[in-house]
Amino acid sequence: MSYLVKYVYRLDALKGSFLSIFPILSLVLCMLFPVVIEEDFVWDLRWIPFLLGGLYGGYRLGIILIVITLVIRYFSGGDNGFYISCITFPVVGVSLFFISKYYLKLSVSKKILIGISLIFIVHILTQFISTVVFELTIGISLWKQYFTIQVIGIVVVILLWEVILTNFQVLEKLVKAEKLQIVSHLAASISHEVRNPLTVTRGYIQMLSEDVSSHTKVRYANIALKELDRATDVINDYLTFASISPENTERLRVSEEIQHVVNSIKPLANNNGTELKLSLFEDGAFYIMGERKKFQQCLFNILKNGIESMDHAGKIYIHLIHAASTIQIKIQDQGIGMTQEQIYRLGEPYFTTKNKGTGLGMMVSYSVIKSMDGTVHVSSVQGKGTCFSINLPIHKYEPN
């Protein structure tokens, strides 16, 4: 969970000191809730968080764990047990200091082997000090059970911890790879989209130097200027997508903006044999807050996609609906439609259902609507068409 929080909120501090809370907490809980077998023998799993805390956290965490262990053991009572801990934990802690330098670089199998070996050494050392120094007799059967449970516990914890670390390392690599891929797509897309009109412009400018009539030169110059304008529009689209927050917001009358976009796109619709059907309010004025040019570009992109999705004569219905504190713009086409997977991917970088396209238009549209605190819902049936429902908060209602 801590690594998940670190990933989501990019908190690098969780990688170090914060994560040391968990071996410390585990150690404390193990020692506060032991199983008392005999008067001088308290059974708990303190060695697992102690060993793994020292191996993964280094000598600083190891020293903290030693101090906590001895303090709790002192107040728990039992002089012999406390003295045994005073010998075993510092001795093992010193060995952890040297092993931890190389432990994180080892494979999982070697880490497990080291964990089991340390448990074995701990039990041999504890049994030797208990029987030889303090003359405590503990049955071999109890030692076997204790050793087996400790081995199983440390193996399970190491495996879980390694799985967590591996998963998040892979996740971070995937995120970095995706960012690099997006950058490469962005560079390729800009290069492709801008190079084409610039190449055309260069060609027509070269043709201006030829011995042609003045009328032809004017035509060449107009074409070159149109291509430069197209390159400018491409760059503006990218800038629109990059600047999500509106810069110059103003009060927009929705019906007027829709009518303006419809008038602008009518020539394209007529060329494609598409009829635009409007159903707008006449008894009231509904206003929203946004940037006029970006909002118009958003509607233009959606309508343009609807027109291009129809390979035959068809209709596009545009409805303006008032619902409580929101205004809804529904754009329904009679195109080829989309699958659910394609709907889900709408607005992603460089995803498009057209043979030629970068998907930039939908990215811009989604970003503009989001910046206006709006939402987009898309429904589609293959072969029948697609419906875009844009919901935007109403700024003010003024009756005529």
C-alpha positions in Angstrom: 0.0 0.0 0.0 2.9 2.4 0.8 4.5 1.7 -2.6 1.1 2.3 -4.2 0.8 5.7 -2.5 4.4 6.4 -3.5 3.6 5.7 -7.1 0.3 7.6 -7.2 1.5 10.7 -5.4 5.2 10.5 -6.4 6.4 10.6 -2.8 10.1 9.6 -2.9 10.3 9.8 0.9 8.2 6.7 1.1 11.1 4.8 -0.4 13.3 5.3 2.7 12.4 6.3 6.2 8.7 5.8 5.9 9.0 2.2 4.9 11.1 1.5 8.1 7.8 1.9 10.1 6.6 -1.5 9.0 9.5 -3.8 10.2 9.5 -1.7 13.4 5.8 -2.1 13.8 5.9 -5.8 13.1 8.7 -6.3 15.6 6.8 -4.5 18.3 3.6 -6.4 17.7 5.5 -9.8 17.7 7.0 -9.0 21.1 3.9 -7.6 22.7 1.8 -10.6 21.7 4.0 -13.7 22.3 3.2 -17.3 23.1 4.5 -18.2 26.5 5.6 -21.8 26.5 7.5 -21.9 29.8 8.4 -19.4 32.5 11.8 -18.7 30.9 10.8 -19.3 27.2 8.7 -16.8 25.3 7.9 -17.8 21.7 7.4 -15.1 19.1 8.4 -14.3 15.5 10.5 -11.2 16.3 13.5 -12.5 14.3 11.7 -12.3 11.0 11.1 -8.5 11.0 14.5 -8.0 12.7 16.4 -9.9 10.0 14.5 -8.6 7.0 14.5 -5.0 8.4 18.3 -5.1 8.7 18.8 -6.8 5.3 16.5 -4.4 3.4 16.9 -1.3 5.5 20.6 -1.3 6.2 22.5 -0.7 9.4 20.6 2.4 10.6 17.3 0.5 10.7 19.2 -2.5 12.2 20.4 -0.4 15.1 16.9 1.0 15.8 15.5 -2.6 15.8 18.2 -3.8 18.2 17.4 -0.9 20.7 13.6 -1.5 20.4 14.0 -5.2 20.9 16.2 -4.9 24.0 13.9 -2.2 25.6 10.8 -4.2 25.1 12.5 -7.4 26.3 13.8 -5.7 29.4 10.3 -4.5 30.4 8.8 -7.9 29.6 10.6 -9.5 32.5 12.7 -12.7 32.7 16.4 -11.9 33.4 17.8 -14.9 31.5 15.8 -14.1 28.4 16.8 -10.5 28.5 20.5 -11.4 28.8 20.3 -13.9 25.9 18.8 -11.2 23.8 21.5 -8.8 24.8 24.0 -11.2 23.3 22.3 -12.7 20.3 20.7 -9.5 18.8 23.9 -7.3 18.7 25.9 -10.3 17.3 23.5 -11.0 14.6 23.0 -7.3 13.9 26.7 -6.8 13.2 26.6 -9.6 10.7 23.5 -8.0 9.0 25.5 -4.8 8.6 28.0 -6.5 6.3 25.5 -8.7 4.5 23.0 -5.9 3.8 25.6 -4.2 1.5 25.2 -7.0 -1.0 21.8 -8.4 -0.2 19.7 -6.2 -2.4 21.8 -7.1 -5.5 21.3 -10.8 -5.1 18.7 -13.0 -6.8 15.5 -14.0 -5.0 16.7 -17.6 -4.5 20.0 -16.4 -2.9 18.0 -14.0 -0.7 15.8 -16.8 0.5 18.9 -19.0 1.1 20.5 -16.2 3.2 17.3 -15.7 5.2 17.1 -19.4 6.0 20.8 -19.5 6.9 20.4 -16.6 9.2 17.4 -18.2 11.0 19.5 -21.4 11.4 22.5 -19.4 12.8 20.1 -17.5 15.1 18.7 -20.8 16.5 22.1 -22.4 16.9 23.4 -19.3 18.7 20.4 -19.0 20.9 20.4 -22.7 21.9 24.1 -22.6 22.6 23.9 -19.6 24.9 20.7 -20.9 26.6 22.2 -24.3 27.4 25.9 -23.6 27.9 25.9 -20.1 29.5 22.5 -20.0 31.3 22.0 -23.8 31.6 18.4 -23.6 30.3 17.0 -26.9 29.0 14.5 -26.7 26.2 13.2 -29.8 24.4 14.5 -30.5 20.9 11.0 -31.0 19.7 10.1 -27.4 20.6 13.2 -26.1 18.9 12.3 -28.0 15.7 8.8 -26.6 15.7 10.1 -23.1 16.4 12.7 -23.3 13.6 10.3 -24.7 11.0 7.7 -21.9 11.6 10.4 -19.3 11.5 11.8 -20.7 8.2 8.3 -20.8 6.6 7.6 -17.3 7.8 10.8 -15.7 6.5 10.5 -17.4 3.1 6.9 -16.2 2.7 7.7 -12.6 3.7 10.8 -12.5 1.4 8.7 -13.8 -1.6 5.9 -11.3 -0.9 8.3 -8.4 -0.5 10.2 -9.3 -3.7 6.9 -9.6 -5.7 5.9 -6.2 -4.5 9.2 -4.6 -5.4 9.3 -6.3 -8.8 5.8 -5.3 -9.7 6.4 -1.7 -9.0 9.8 -1.6 -10.7 8.1 -3.1 -13.8 5.3 -0.5 -13.4 7.7 2.4 -13.3 9.5 1.1 -16.3 6.3 0.8 -18.2 5.3 4.3 -17.3 8.7 5.6 -18.5 8.5 3.6 -21.7 5.0 4.9 -22.4 6.2 8.5 -21.8 9.1 8.0 -24.3 6.7 6.4 -26.8 4.3 9.4 -26.5 7.2 11.8 -27.0 8.3 9.9 -30.1 4.8 9.8 -31.5 4.4 13.5 -30.8 7.7 14.3 -32.6 6.7 12.1 -35.6 3.2 13.5 -35.7 4.3 17.1 -35.6 7.0 16.4 -38.2 4.5 14.7 -40.5 1.6 17.2 -40.1 3.8 20.3 -40.5 6.2 19.0 -43.1 3.5 18.4 -45.7 2.1 21.9 -45.9 5.6 23.4 -45.7 6.8 21.1 -48.6 3.8 22.2 -50.7 4.5 25.9 -49.8 8.1 25.5 -50.8 7.2 24.0 -54.1 4.8 26.7 -55.1 7.2 29.4 -54.0 9.8 27.9 -56.3 7.3 27.9 -59.1 6.7 31.6 -58.6 10.2 32.2 -60.0 9.2 30.6 -63.3 8.1 32.5 -66.3 4.3 32.3 -65.8 1.4 34.7 -66.0 0.5 37.1 -63.2 -2.8 35.3 -62.7 -0.9 32.0 -62.2 1.5 33.6 -59.8 -1.4 34.9 -57.7 -2.9 31.5 -57.7 0.4 29.9 -56.6 0.8 32.5 -53.8 -2.7 31.9 -52.5 -2.1 28.1 -52.4 1.2 28.7 -50.6 -0.5 31.0 -48.0 -3.3 28.4 -47.5 -0.7 25.7 -46.8 1.1 28.0 -44.3 -2.2 28.6 -42.6 -2.8 24.8 -42.4 0.6 24.4 -40.8 -0.3 27.2 -38.3 -3.6 25.4 -37.5 -1.7 22.2 -36.8 0.6 24.0 -34.4 -2.3 25.8 -32.7 -4.1 22.4 -32.2 -1.0 21.1 -30.4 -0.8 24.2 -28.3 -4.6 23.9 -27.5 -4.1 20.4 -26.3 -1.0 21.4 -24.2 -2.7 24.3 -22.5 -5.7 22.5 -20.8 -6.7 25.4 -18.6 -8.6 28.2 -20.4 -6.6 31.4 -20.7 -9.3 33.9 -21.6 -12.6 32.6 -20.4 -15.8 34.5 -21.2 -19.5 33.9 -21.0 -20.7 32.0 -24.1 -24.2 31.6 -25.4 -24.4 27.9 -26.4 -26.9 28.2 -29.2 -24.9 31.0 -30.9 -21.7 29.0 -30.7 -23.3 26.0 -32.1 -24.9 28.0 -35.0 -21.5 29.6 -35.7 -19.8 26.2 -35.9 -22.5 24.8 -38.1 -22.2 27.7 -40.5 -18.5 27.1 -40.7 -18.7 23.4 -41.4 -21.6 23.5 -43.8 -19.4 23.6 -47.0 -17.6 20.4 -45.9 -21.0 18.8 -45.1 -22.4 19.8 -48.5 -19.4 18.4 -50.3 -19.9 15.1 -48.5 -23.7 15.1 -49.0 -24.3 15.4 -45.3 -27.4 17.3 -44.0 -27.1 19.1 -40.6 -30.3 19.1 -38.5 -30.4 21.6 -35.6 -32.8 21.5 -32.6 -32.0 24.5 -30.4 -33.8 26.4 -27.7 -35.7 29.5 -28.8 -37.2 30.6 -25.5 -34.2 31.2 -23.5 -30.5 32.0 -23.5 -28.1 29.5 -21.8 -24.6 30.5 -21.1 -21.5 28.6 -20.2 -18.0 29.7 -19.2 -15.1 28.9 -21.6 -12.7 30.1 -24.3 -14.7 30.9 -27.4 -12.2 29.7 -30.1 -11.3 26.5 -28.2 -15.0 25.6 -27.6 -15.8 26.2 -31.3 -12.8 24.0 -32.3 -14.1 21.3 -30.0 -17.5 21.2 -31.6 -15.9 21.5 -35.1 -13.7 18.5 -34.5 -16.7 16.3 -33.4 -18.9 17.4 -36.3 -16.0 16.9 -38.8 -15.5 13.4 -37.5 -19.2 12.7 -37.8 -19.2 13.9 -41.4 -16.1 11.9 -42.3 -17.6 8.7 -40.7 -20.4 8.6 -43.3 -19.3 7.2 -46.7 -22.8 8.0 -48.1 -25.3 10.8 -47.8 -26.6 11.0 -44.3 -27.7 13.4 -41.5 -26.2 14.7 -38.4 -28.6 15.8 -35.6 -27.6 18.4 -33.1 -29.7 18.8 -30.1 -29.4 21.4 -27.2 -31.1 20.1 -24.0 -31.5 21.8 -20.7 -31.2 19.5 -17.6 -31.2 21.1 -14.1 -27.9 23.0 -13.8 -26.3 21.6 -16.9 -26.7 22.0 -20.6 -26.3 19.0 -22.9 -25.2 19.1 -26.5 -26.0 15.9 -28.4 -24.4 15.3 -31.7 -25.8 12.1 -33.5 -24.4 11.0 -36.8 -25.4 8.1 -39.1 -21.8 6.9 -39.8 -20.1 3.5 -39.5 -20.1 3.6 -35.7 -17.5 2.3 -33.3 -16.9 -0.7 -31.1 -16.9 -0.4 -27.3 -13.1 -0.7 -27.3 -12.8 2.1 -29.7 -15.1 4.3 -27.6 -13.1 3.5 -24.5 -9.9 4.7 -26.3 -11.3 8.0 -27.6 -9.2 10.9 -26.5 -6.1 8.8 -26.1 -2.9 10.2 -27.8 -2.7 9.2 -31.4 -5.7 6.9 -31.5 -8.0 7.4 -34.5 -10.5 5.3 -36.4 -9.7 7.0 -39.7 -7.2 5.8 -42.2 -5.4 9.1 -42.2 -5.3 11.0 -38.9 -3.4 11.4 -35.6 -6.3 11.5 -33.2 -5.3 15.0 -32.2 -8.7 16.5 -32.8 -10.4 14.3 -30.3 -7.6 14.9 -27.8 -8.2 18.6 -28.1 -12.0 18.2 -27.8 -11.7 16.1 -24.7 -9.2 18.5 -23.1 -11.4 21.6 -23.8 -14.5 20.0 -22.4 -12.6 18.9 -19.3 -11.2 22.4 -18.8 -14.7 23.7 -18.8 -15.7 21.2 -16.0 -17.7 19.3 -18.5 -18.1 15.6 -19.3 -18.4 13.6 -22.5 -20.4 10.4 -23.0 -20.2 8.4 -26.2 -22.6 5.7 -27.4 -22.3 4.0 -30.7 -23.8 1.1 -32.7 -21.7 -0.2 -35.6 -23.3 0.4 -38.9 -25.9 2.9 -37.4 -23.9 5.8 -36.0 -22.4 7.5 -33.0 -23.8 9.9 -30.5 -21.7 12.4 -28.5 -23.3 13.8 -25.4 -21.5 16.9 -24.0 -22.6 18.0 -20.6 -21.5 21.5 -19.4 -22.4 23.5 -16.3 -24.7 26.4 -16.9 -23.3 29.8 -15.9 -26.5 31.8 -16.1 -30.0 31.6 -17.4 -31.7 34.6 -18.9 -35.3 34.4 -20.1 -36.1 36.5 -23.2 
